[in-house]
Amino acid sequence: MPRERLAGVPHTTRRFACRSALALAPDGHRLAVVSDQGGGTYEAWTLSPTGGKPERAVSIEEHAVRSLCWSPSGELLVAADKGGTELHQLYIRQPDGPQLPVSVDPAGKVQRLLSWNAASPDGSAVAFSSNARQSTDMDIVIADTRSRTERPLLTGAAWHVVGGWSPDGKSLLVMRVLDNTTQDLLLVDPKSGAAREITTHSEDVSHVPAGWLADGRVIEAIDRSQWDVELAGSSADGRVQVWSVNEDGYSKIRWRVEGGPIRERDIKGVCEDLVVAADGSRAAFGRYSATEPWQVWTLDTATGDARVALTTTTNVPPSERVEPELIRIPGAQGDIPCFVYRPRNAKAPYPAILYPHGGPEGQSRPAFAAAAMHQQVLIDRGIALVVPNIHGSTGYGRSWQAAIHKDWGGIDLRDLRSVTEWMQKQPEFDQKRLAVYGGSYGGFATLLCVTQIPDVWHCAVDVFGVANLVTMLENAQPNWRRFLARWIGELPKDRERLVERSPITHIANVRCPMLILQGSNDPRVPQGESDQVVAKLRGLGRRVEYVVYPDEGHGFTKKKNADDAYGRIIDFLTRELAPA
């Protein structure tokens, strides 16, 4: 388990990668991170970009800081929520110390999203997404950082995300998000609100903002090569561009200064966050790997020098950490990329866990993010991990990703069957000690496995997983309903299919003991999804352990809750998968 945690930004894919848990001072001389360096929850901390002792910068009482933006004029802006609700309040810390509210509502009813490049070039304004006007929509709102007054800029029946200001401050780049594979870009006048589309709309075509060039041209990330550009950003003056390329799960950082040659650094791991200083002197990124704890790196864009600025320690010795093997498992509709972690010193046959990722439009990577480092303990205890990228995953082309749309419980279940059948053929896996464990969409996949492939599993763990596709649509937060209609289906038109595809319909098939964890404030997968599963299983006399965290949402903002949850998962799986 990590001693300290680095906050993750809960975006499903790079399509939502405008928020960041990192920030750099305008001149690159200070680094800000969202971490829990002893405070028990996420706060904003600052330190030297070359490393050093972090200093607390922003702490909001009873709230967890979730994302950052360092204004070109020196102010540090933060978004914070209470109890995992994702209803963010915005605050500003002045360079000389005072901390003030920018956009808050005491009742905590408004959702706001703060992009890492949300501040205007002169620092006088910050643009952000907000559903204050209409709960179903995410408008663009501009706040004056000095008077702390705000006004709507771009409104409408859509989800809008800030993509950065032009170097002269006369235009704002905005992404209109329809779903994970379909976005449009608009240029908006920050004074009048006049907007014009600069991309041609087409279904399943992405247009993701990547900043500006110094001459005022917009940069967008598109998919035209074999591998995805997963994250990208530009300096406020447009001189420097930095981006990360995802090559079969591994990341390479590339950058360019003032139109010069493209340079590259293989980080031998995974890039999960990326920002650029306003003057372009430095970039910062989060690096994860299978054999090291999380790290925050900084890159000097002029010299190419890169170094670790911040990291943590874990209780798994480095000698016991293993690199995964990347394999392809034959599937009904294409080979399934899969990472397999085999315990270093375990005697075969040993137990194995199938771990489907969340999303579903996420990607399993050859690394452990801060919230997944407890899985190293399972490997250290002699348990193999099988981590596939089934249809719906990002990183393997548009058709692979979009295949999950309106086919939850279809193509994904076929892939899960293929992976399960592969696991059953491995002589080093103990066939009587196989488990499945996942969270969010991975929890849905776990429930698919135990209801549709029930005789394989010795135990299972479901962390805030979707159980009933109908109630998931009925109870979704208002501004997610358009997404879910495109991702999962529409009511009442698709009700019959959704009922048949829902794990809750087949819950009587479950044969194995289960551990189920849930946050009571979860805005993405409401507690009712887990409640249904537990009530049905208990009514059937099945063995199930259920823990609800009353002050958490879709994940764990408080370290004591994270330690409790991950400790329960480790203990449950270790106990249930122990030799008979």
N, C-alpha and C positions, 0 to 999 in steps of 0.2 A: 504494500500500500504506500502511496507517496506521502512524504511528510508534509509537503505543501501542494496545493493544487493550482493549476493554471486554468482559468475559465475558458470554456469552449463557446463559440458562437453557434447557437442552435439553428443554423440554416441547413436545409435539406441537401442542397448541392451548391455549387459555385454560383448558381443563378441568384442566390440570395447573399452573395459574399460581399455586400457593401458595408456590413458591420464588422467590427473588429474588437478583440480584447487587448490589442496593442495600440500604441500611439508613439510618435516621435515628436520632440520639440521642433519648432520651425527650422532651427539651425542644426538639428540632429544631435545636439549635445546632451539631451536627456531622453530616456526611454520610460514610457509608462506601460504598466501591465495590470491586468485584472487578475488578482490572485488572492489566496487566503493565507497570507504570511503571518499567521498567529491570531487573527481576529475572529476566527470561527466561521466566517462567511466571506464572500468576495468583496474586496475593496480595491481602489486604485492605488498603486504604488509606483514610485519613480526611482530611477537609479541611473548610473552612468551607462551609456550604451556599450562600453567595453567591460562592464561587470562591476560589482561592488555591492554594498549593503543596501537593500531597498528601504525607502522611506515612505511612510504612509502619506498619501496625497489627498485622497477623497474617501470619506466614510460617511454613509448616510444611515442614520439611526433606524434600525429595524428593516433595513433594505439591503439588497445585494446589488453591487455594481455589476452591470452586464456588458457594456460596450463603451468605447472611448472615441473622442475626436480632439486632436490638439490643433487649436486655431492658429493660423499663420501669424496672428498678433500676440500669441503667447498664452491664451486662456485654455485651460483643459476642461472639456465638456464631457459629462458622463450621463449614461442612462442607467437607472436603477429601478428594480421592482421589489415587491414585498411578497414573501411566501411563494415565490415561483410562479406568480400569475402572468408574467410577461406583459403586464400593464405598466410600462416604463414611465418614470418621471425624469425630467431632464434638469441637470444642475451644471453650474459653471464655477470653476475655481480660478480666481484672478491670479496673475503672476505674483502679486505681493501677498497672497494668502487667503483673502476672504472667499467663502463658499456661499453661493446664492442660488435660489431656484430660477430656472429659465422658463420651463413649461411644466406645470404640475397641476394636478387636481386632487384635493384632499381625499375625495371619496375613492380614488383609484379606479376609475371606470374607463379611462382612455388608454388605448394602446399607441405608443410612439416608437418609432424605429430611428436610431441615430446612426448614420453612415460615418465611416472613418474620415471621409473628406467632405463633411457637411458644412464646414465653415467657409464663409466668403474670403477672397484673397486679402481683404483689409481687416478681417475679423469682426466686422460690424454686425454680421448677420449669420444665423445658422438655419439651414433648411432641414426639415425632417418629415417623416411620414406620420400621419395621425388619423385616427378615426373619430375625433371629437365631433365632427359635423354629423356623421352618419356611421353607425356602428358597423355596417357592412362594407364600408369603403375605407381605403387608405389614401387620404389626400396628401398633398405637399403643403406644408405650412412653413412660413418664415418667421423667425423670432429675432428681434433686435437684442443683441447681447448686452447692450448698455442700459436701455430702458426696460428690457425684459418684457416687452409687449409682443404679441404675435398676430399674424393675419394669414388667412388662407391664400394660397397662391394658385394651386392647380387642384380642382375638385372634379369629382365624377365617379361613376359606378365602376371603379377599378381599384387595383392594388398598385400604388405608385411608390417607387424607391428612388432616393437621391443618388445620383451617380457622379457628382462633382461639379465644381464651378469652372467656367472658362478662366484663363489666366488674367483677363482684363475685368472679370467680375460682371460682365454684361449678359451672360447666359448661364443657365443652369441645365445640366444634363439630367434627364429623368428616365428611368426604366419603368415601363408599364408591364406588369407581370400577369400573364394569363395562367401559366402553370410552369413546371420545371423545364419544359422544352420549348415554350413559346413566349417570347418577350418582344416588345417594340421599344424604340428609343425616341424621345422627344427633346426638343430644345425649348426652354421656357424663359421668357423675359422676367427677371426677378422683380421688376417694378410693376409691370402691367399684368403679368400672368399670361400674356399671349403665348400660345404654344403651337408648335408645328412638328409633325412627325418627320424624322429624317431617315427612317428605315421603311421598307415595304413589308407590310404585314403578311405573314404566311404561317399556317399551322405547322407546328413542330420545327420552327426555325428560331434559333436563339440570337438575340442581339443584346450583349451584356456590356455595360459601360466599363471602360478601362482607363478613362481620363481624357486628357487633352494634350495636343502638341503645342509648342510655344507659339506657333502661328495661328492658333485658334481652331485647328481641325480636331474633330472628335476621334477618339480611338475606341473601337469596340472589339470584344473577343467573340470570335465565331469558330465554328468547327469545320475545318477544311483539311486537316492533316490526320495522320493515323492516330495521334494522341491528343487528348484534351489540353487546352490552356485552362487550368483550374482556377487560378487567381491572377489578378493583374491590377496594377495601379500606376499612376503618374504623379510626379511632383506638381505642386501648385502652379509653378511657372511653366510647366510643360517641357522642361529640358530633359527629364529623366523618366524612363519607363522601366518597370520591373515586372516580371511575370514568372509564373511557375507552370511547368509542363508535367503532366501526369503520364509517365511511361510505364504501363502495365502495373500501376500501383505505386511506383517509386517516383519521387519528385526531382526535377532539376530546375534550379533558379537561373533565369536569364535576365540580362539587363542591357540597356543602351543609354548612352549619355550624349545629348546634343546631336543625334543623328549619326553617331559614330558606329563602329563595329559592334555586333551583338556578342556579348560575353556570356559565359555559362559556368555554373558551379553545380556539380553533382553533390547533393547534400547527403546521399546514402541513407535516405530515410524518406519521411513524408512531410510536406509543407501543409500546414493546416490554417495558417493565418499569414497575412502579408500586408504591410503598409510602407509608405514612402514619406520621408520628411518633406516639408513644404519646399525647401531649397534643393531637394534631390541629393543631398550629400550622403544620406544613409537610407537603407531599407532595414526593416525588422521583420522577422518571420518566426513562427513557431515550428519547431522540428520535433517529430516523433520518430522513434525507431522501435524495433523489437528487443533490442539488447541494452538500451540506455533509457533513463528517465526522460520526461519531457524537458525540452530546452527552448529558450528564447535566444535567437541569434540576431546579430546585426551585421550588415554588409556595408563596407565603405565602397560606394559606387565608383569612385575615382581610382582607387588602388586595387580593388577586388579583395581586400583583406576582410575576412569574416571570422567572427569569434562568438563564443557562448557568453551571453550577458547574464543569464539567470537559469538555474536548474533546481532540482531537488534530489532527494535520496529515497530509496525504497528498502524494504526488508528482504528482497530477493537478491542474493549475491550475484554479481556479474557473471561468475563462472557457471551459474545455473540457467542463465538466459539463453534462448535459442533463436536462431534465424529460421523463418518458415521456409518450406519448400513450395514453390509455385507450380501447380499442376493444372491440367485441363481434364475435367471429368466429362465423358460423353453424355449429352443430354438429348432429349427428343427433338429439340429445336436449336441445336448448336452446342458446342463444347462449353462447359461452365468453368471459368477461371476460379481457382480455389487455392487458398493458402493453408498449409498444413503444418502445425507446430507439434513436433514430437518431443516428449520429455527426454532429457539428456541421459539420465542414469536409470530410468525405469526398466524393469524386466518385463518383457512381453509374455503373455498378452496383457495390455494395460487398458484402462477405460478411456473413452473418447467422448468429447462433447461437440455436437454440431452447433455452431454459433452463427445464425443468420443476422445480418446487419439491419439497422433501422432505415427509415426513409419513406417508402422503399427505394427512392431514388438517391441513395447514398452509395458508398463504396467501402468494402472491406479493404484495408491497406496492410502492408507488411510492417505494422507498427502498433503500439499501444498508446492511444491518446490518454490524456490525464485521467479521464473518467473510466478508462478500461484497463488501467495498470494492475488492478486486482487479478486480472486473468493470468498474469505472470505467476501468481501464487499457485493457481491451479496446475499450470505446467510444472512448476517446481515440486508439486506434490504427486507427480507421476501421471498426470492426465493429459491426453492429447487434445488439441483443439483443431477442428475442421471449420474453416472460415470461407464460405463460398461467396461469389458475386453472381447470384442468379439473375434471370431476366428482371429488368427494372433498375439494375445497378448503373451508376454512371461510370465513365472511364472507358467504355468499350463501344462507343458509337451511339448514334441517335436511335437507330431501330432497336438495339438491345435495351436501351433505357425506356423508350416509349412503349415497349411491348406490355408493360404492366398496366398501362392506362385502361381503366374499366375492365380489367381482367384479374383483379385480386382474387386469389383462390383458384386460379386457372393455370396460367403458364408458370407462375411461381411454384404452385404445388407440384407440377410435373418436374420442375427442376429439383425441388426438395426431395422428391422420390428418387431421382437419379443420384443425387449426392448420398442419400441414405443407403441405396443399394450398393454404391461404391464402398461406403463405410463397412457394410456387412461382408464385403469380400476381402477386407484387409486382415491378413493373419495376425498382425501385431495388435489389433484391437480386440478386446474381450467383448464378444457379442452379447454377453449377459450384463455388460456394464456400459451401455451407451445412453447418453443424455442429450437433451436439446435445451438451449438457453438463449433468450433474446429479449430485447427491449424495444418498445414503441412498435414500428412495423415488424421488427424482429420478434416481438411478443406475439403478434398476429401469426407470423410464420411458425413460431413455437406451438401455438394453439392448433394451427393446421396439422402440424406433425403428429401431435398427440391425439387428435381426433380422426385424422384420415390415414395415418400410418401407425396405429396405436400399439401394435404388438412388439415394436422394436425397442421402445424406450424404457429404461429402468427408472428414470426420474426426469423432471423438467422444471425450468425456472422461467416465469413470465413476469417481466417488469413493464408495467403500464402498457400492456398490449391491447390491440383492438380485438374484440370478441364478436361483436354484432355489427355488421356493416350498415344495417338499417338504423339502429340507434346511434351509431357513429355519425351518420348524416343528419339525423333529427336533432342531435344535441350539440352539434359543432358550434364553435364560437362564430358570430355573425360574419366576420371578414374572412373566414376560411371556407365558407359554404360554396363560393364559386369554384375554388380550387378542388374541393372534394367532389363536386359534381363532375368535373373533368377527369379526376383521378380514379374515383371509385364508381360513381354512377349517379343516376337521377331518380328521385322519388316523385310520383309513384311508378314511373315507367319501368324501372329496373328492379322493382321490389322482389319479384319472384326469384330472379337470378341471385340477388344479394342475400336473400334468406338462405338459399341453397349453399352459397359459398361461405356463409358465416360459420366459424367454428362453434358458436353457441348452439347451432342447430344439431350438431353431431357430438355434443359434449358427453353424452352417455357412453361414447366409445372409449373415453379416457381410462387407461389401465394403471398408470403409474402415479406415484406421489408427486405433488407439485408444491413449489414455493411461488407465491404471487406477491409482488410489491407494487404499491401505488401511492402517488401523491394526491392529497385531497383537493389541491388547487390546480390540478393539471388542466391547462387550457386546450391542449392538443388531443389527448385521449382522456375523456372525462372518467372520473372514478366509477361511474355506473358500468363501464365496460368490465372492469375487474370484479365489481360486486356481482354481476350476473354470473360470471364463471364460478365464483366461490359459492354462491347460493346453490347453484345447480349441482356442483360437485359434492357439497356437504349433504344435500338432499339425497344424493345417490350413495352416500356412505363412503365416498372416496376420501383418501387422506390428503389434506391440503393445509398448508400454513399460509396465513394471510396477514400482511402488515401494511397498514395505511399510515403515511406520514402526514400529519395534519397541517404542517407549515411548509409543504413542498409542492412543486408543480411537476413539469415534465423533465425530471432530473433532480439533482440534489444541490441546492445552493449552500446549505449549512454542512460544515465538515463533520459534525457529530452524526448527522443523518447519513451522509455518504459512508462514513466508516461503519455505521451500524448496518446499512443495507448491503454493502459489499462484503462485510464480515459474515452476514447471514448467508449470502449466496455461496461464499467459499465454504463455510461450515456445512451447509446443506448438501452441496455437491460432493464434498469430500466424504461426508458421512454415508450418503446414499450409494456412492460409487466405490466404497471400500470393499475389499475382497470378502466374500461370504465366509 
